[in-house]
Amino acid sequence: MTKPCIICCAITGSVARKENNPAVPITVAEQVESLQEAFEAGATIAHVHVRNDDQTPTSDPEKFARLKEGIETHCPGMIVQFSTGGRSGAEKERGGMLPLRPDMASLSVGSVNFPTRIYPNSPDLVAWLAGEMHSYDITPEIEAFDLSHILQAIRMNAEGTLPGKLYVQFVMGVKNAMPVDKEVFDFYVKIMQDRAPAAEWCAAGIGPNQIVVNEWAIAAGGHTRTGLEDNVRLDRTTLAPSNAALVKRTVNLCDKYDRPVATWQQAREMLGLRMPDA
């Protein structure tokens, strides 16, 4: 299998805190430093959230602006992907940073149960976020927590309401949502191959299942996501020392399956993204 594998690094998220793992980067400076290490290790997509000084999540556009500037300075060519996730704000607040024109932004096209709450994504909000991404030339990364989300994304892409090339990420292992199930994973892959053959797909596993889903995705010819947002450990007793350590573990899986790790140029070409200004 010679298709390069795109590695996305989700460095912080909205949940993990320093108390869970001191390596979780919270400040913009910490995030840029952590991403530079992950980029040098092989990650080509930076999936980013921002936090307040007390570690609580926020959608503050000023923090996103400083983070984007830092990534572009210290990780030239790396794909910047903002999160529009629901823990960081309510309704349209979640897209307030999109005028900054990152390369990509996450987009959930349907609601789902999370461990202790509902993750609401109403049709009106989904349409608004997709419209903002279209206005600012941002390619969505569809975060699919359920089969219906994959089918909805395929339909929206066919109708032209999703900008850019279709890129769907299967998220597996969130409590009360889709568990880590190989039969379901294989069905997801088949759906993408049959109904959206020109699209690209990715997969992410939560907690100890991160490496399981990483391996499934790499072995099946897809792309994958790692990072401290989804998992703070190397194993049951060992905290991950950095985001880069989780990226290196993913690179080793690529080597196992003879998958070259995509360069940022290859990743941008496969995802149909603009090249950075010369």
C-alpha positions as CSV (number, residue, x, y, z in Angstrom):
1,M,0.0,0.0,0.0
2,T,1.7,3.2,-1.2
3,K,-0.9,5.8,-0.5
4,P,0.5,8.3,2.0
5,C,-1.2,8.5,5.4
6,I,-2.2,11.9,6.7
7,I,-1.7,12.2,10.5
8,C,-3.8,14.7,12.3
9,C,-2.8,15.7,15.8
10,A,-5.5,16.9,18.1
11,I,-3.3,18.6,20.7
12,T,-5.6,19.9,23.5
13,G,-9.4,19.6,23.0
14,S,-11.8,20.9,25.6
15,V,-11.7,18.3,28.3
16,A,-8.2,17.1,29.2
17,R,-6.5,19.2,31.8
18,K,-3.0,19.5,33.4
19,E,-4.3,17.4,36.3
20,N,-4.9,14.6,33.9
21,N,-1.5,14.9,32.2
22,P,0.9,17.8,32.7
23,A,1.9,17.6,29.0
24,V,-1.6,18.9,27.8
25,P,-0.8,22.2,26.2
26,I,-3.1,25.0,27.4
27,T,-1.6,28.4,26.6
28,V,-1.1,29.5,23.0
29,A,2.7,29.3,23.6
30,E,2.5,25.8,24.9
31,Q,0.3,24.7,22.0
32,V,2.6,26.1,19.4
33,E,5.6,24.4,21.0
34,S,3.7,21.1,21.2
35,L,2.6,21.3,17.6
36,Q,6.1,22.1,16.4
37,E,7.3,18.8,18.0
38,A,4.3,16.9,16.5
39,F,4.9,18.5,13.1
40,E,8.5,17.4,13.1
41,A,7.4,13.9,14.2
42,G,5.1,13.6,11.1
43,A,1.7,15.2,11.8
44,T,0.5,17.4,9.0
45,I,-2.9,18.6,10.3
46,A,-3.2,20.6,13.6
47,H,-6.6,20.2,15.1
48,V,-6.8,23.0,17.6
49,H,-9.0,24.3,20.4
50,V,-8.2,27.2,22.6
51,R,-8.5,27.6,26.4
52,N,-8.9,30.3,29.0
53,D,-6.2,30.8,31.6
54,D,-8.2,28.6,34.0
55,Q,-8.1,25.8,31.4
56,T,-11.8,26.1,30.6
57,P,-12.7,25.9,26.8
58,T,-13.4,29.0,24.8
59,S,-14.0,30.1,21.2
60,D,-12.2,33.4,21.6
61,P,-11.2,34.6,18.1
62,E,-8.2,36.5,19.5
63,K,-6.7,33.3,21.0
64,F,-7.4,31.4,17.7
65,A,-5.7,34.3,15.8
66,R,-2.5,34.1,17.9
67,L,-2.4,30.3,17.7
68,K,-2.9,30.3,13.9
69,E,-0.1,32.9,13.5
70,G,2.2,30.8,15.7
71,I,1.5,27.6,13.8
72,E,2.2,29.3,10.4
73,T,5.4,30.8,11.8
74,H,6.8,27.7,13.5
75,C,5.2,24.9,11.5
76,P,5.3,26.2,7.9
77,G,2.9,24.3,5.6
78,M,1.1,22.5,8.4
79,I,-2.7,22.4,7.9
80,V,-4.5,24.5,10.4
81,Q,-7.9,23.1,11.5
82,F,-10.0,25.0,13.9
83,S,-12.6,23.2,16.1
84,T,-16.2,24.4,16.1
85,G,-17.0,21.9,18.8
86,G,-19.9,22.4,21.1
87,R,-18.0,22.5,24.4
88,S,-16.3,25.8,23.5
89,G,-19.4,28.0,23.1
90,A,-23.1,28.1,22.2
91,E,-24.7,28.2,18.8
92,K,-23.0,30.8,16.4
93,E,-20.3,31.6,19.0
94,R,-18.8,28.2,17.9
95,G,-18.0,29.7,14.5
96,G,-16.9,33.2,15.5
97,M,-13.2,32.4,14.6
98,L,-14.0,31.3,11.0
99,P,-13.3,34.7,9.5
100,L,-9.6,34.0,10.3
101,R,-9.7,31.6,7.3
102,P,-8.0,28.5,8.6
103,D,-7.4,25.8,6.0
104,M,-10.0,23.5,7.6
105,A,-12.5,23.5,10.4
106,S,-14.3,20.6,12.1
107,L,-18.0,20.3,11.5
108,S,-20.5,17.9,13.1
109,V,-23.6,17.5,10.9
110,G,-25.9,15.9,13.5
111,S,-26.5,15.7,17.2
112,V,-25.3,12.8,19.5
113,N,-25.2,11.8,23.1
114,F,-21.9,12.4,24.9
115,P,-20.9,10.9,28.3
116,T,-23.0,13.4,30.4
117,R,-24.8,15.6,27.9
118,I,-26.2,15.9,24.5
119,Y,-24.0,17.4,21.8
120,P,-26.5,19.5,19.9
121,N,-26.0,20.3,16.2
122,S,-29.3,21.5,14.9
123,P,-29.9,21.6,11.1
124,D,-30.0,25.5,11.2
125,L,-26.6,25.6,13.0
126,V,-25.0,23.1,10.7
127,A,-26.2,25.0,7.7
128,W,-24.9,28.3,9.1
129,L,-21.5,26.8,10.0
130,A,-21.2,25.2,6.5
131,G,-22.2,28.5,4.9
132,E,-19.5,30.4,6.9
133,M,-16.9,27.8,5.8
134,H,-18.0,28.3,2.2
135,S,-17.7,32.1,2.5
136,Y,-14.2,31.9,3.9
137,D,-12.9,29.1,1.7
138,I,-12.5,26.6,4.5
139,T,-12.7,22.9,4.0
140,P,-14.8,21.1,6.6
141,E,-13.5,18.0,8.4
142,I,-16.8,16.1,9.1
143,E,-16.7,14.6,12.6
144,A,-19.0,11.6,12.3
145,F,-20.1,10.1,15.6
146,D,-22.8,8.0,13.9
147,L,-23.6,6.4,10.5
148,S,-26.3,9.0,9.9
149,H,-23.6,11.7,10.1
150,I,-21.7,10.1,7.3
151,L,-24.7,9.7,5.1
152,Q,-25.7,13.3,5.8
153,A,-22.3,14.6,4.9
154,I,-22.3,12.6,1.6
155,R,-25.7,14.1,0.8
156,M,-24.7,17.7,1.7
157,N,-21.5,17.3,-0.4
158,A,-23.5,16.0,-3.4
159,E,-25.9,19.0,-3.1
160,G,-23.0,21.4,-2.9
161,T,-23.8,22.7,0.6
162,L,-20.4,21.5,1.9
163,P,-17.4,23.4,0.5
164,G,-14.2,21.8,-0.7
165,K,-13.4,18.1,-1.0
166,L,-15.4,15.8,1.2
167,Y,-13.3,14.6,4.2
168,V,-15.0,12.5,6.8
169,Q,-13.6,11.4,10.1
170,F,-15.1,8.5,12.0
171,V,-15.0,9.2,15.8
172,M,-15.3,6.0,17.8
173,G,-15.2,5.3,21.5
174,V,-17.1,8.3,23.0
175,K,-19.3,6.9,25.8
176,N,-22.9,6.8,24.7
177,A,-22.0,7.3,21.0
178,M,-20.5,4.9,18.5
179,P,-18.3,2.3,20.3
180,V,-15.1,0.9,18.9
181,D,-16.4,-1.9,16.8
182,K,-14.5,-3.4,13.9
183,E,-17.6,-4.6,12.0
184,V,-19.0,-1.1,12.2
185,F,-15.7,0.5,11.2
186,D,-15.5,-1.8,8.1
187,F,-19.0,-0.8,7.2
188,Y,-18.2,2.8,7.4
189,V,-15.2,2.3,5.1
190,K,-17.4,0.4,2.6
191,I,-20.0,3.2,2.7
192,M,-17.3,5.8,1.9
193,Q,-15.9,3.7,-0.9
194,D,-19.3,2.9,-2.5
195,R,-21.0,6.2,-2.1
196,A,-18.2,8.8,-2.0
197,P,-15.3,7.2,-3.8
198,A,-13.6,10.6,-4.5
199,A,-13.7,11.5,-0.9
200,E,-11.0,11.0,1.8
201,W,-11.6,9.5,5.2
202,C,-10.0,9.4,8.5
203,A,-10.6,7.7,11.9
204,A,-10.1,8.6,15.5
205,G,-10.4,6.5,18.6
206,I,-10.9,7.8,22.2
207,G,-8.9,6.8,25.2
208,P,-7.1,3.4,25.2
209,N,-8.8,2.7,21.8
210,Q,-6.8,5.4,20.1
211,I,-4.1,3.1,19.0
212,V,-6.6,0.4,18.0
213,V,-8.5,2.8,15.6
214,N,-5.2,4.2,14.4
215,E,-4.1,0.8,13.3
216,W,-7.5,-0.1,11.7
217,A,-7.4,3.2,9.7
218,I,-3.8,2.8,8.5
219,A,-4.3,-0.9,7.6
220,A,-7.5,0.0,5.6
221,G,-5.8,2.8,3.6
222,G,-7.3,5.7,5.3
223,H,-5.9,8.6,7.4
224,T,-5.9,8.9,11.2
225,R,-5.9,11.2,14.2
226,T,-3.9,11.1,17.4
227,G,-3.1,13.5,20.2
228,L,-3.7,14.4,23.8
229,E,-7.3,15.6,23.1
230,D,-8.4,12.0,22.6
231,N,-6.0,10.1,24.9
232,V,-3.5,11.1,27.5
233,R,-1.7,7.8,27.9
234,L,0.7,5.5,26.1
235,D,-0.6,2.6,28.1
236,R,-2.6,1.9,31.3
237,T,0.2,3.0,33.6
238,T,2.2,5.5,31.5
239,L,1.2,9.0,30.6
240,A,2.1,10.2,27.2
241,P,5.0,12.6,27.6
242,S,3.9,14.8,24.6
243,N,1.7,15.0,21.6
244,A,4.8,14.1,19.5
245,A,5.1,10.8,21.4
246,L,1.6,9.8,20.2
247,V,2.4,11.0,16.7
248,K,5.6,8.8,16.7
249,R,3.6,5.8,17.8
250,T,1.3,6.4,14.8
251,V,4.2,6.8,12.4
252,N,5.5,3.4,13.7
253,L,2.1,1.9,12.7
254,C,2.5,3.4,9.2
255,D,5.9,1.7,9.0
256,K,4.3,-1.6,10.0
257,Y,1.9,-1.4,7.1
258,D,4.3,0.1,4.6
259,R,2.3,3.3,4.5
260,P,4.4,6.4,3.8
261,V,3.6,9.3,6.1
262,A,2.2,12.2,4.1
263,T,4.2,15.4,3.8
264,W,2.3,18.6,4.3
265,Q,2.5,19.1,0.5
266,Q,1.0,15.7,-0.1
267,A,-1.7,16.2,2.5
268,R,-2.8,19.5,1.0
269,E,-2.9,18.0,-2.5
270,M,-5.0,15.0,-1.3
271,L,-7.4,17.3,0.5
272,G,-7.6,19.9,-2.2
273,L,-6.3,22.6,0.0
274,R,-4.6,25.8,-1.1
275,M,-0.8,25.9,-0.8
276,P,0.6,28.6,1.6
277,D,1.8,31.8,0.0
278,A,5.3,31.6,-1.3
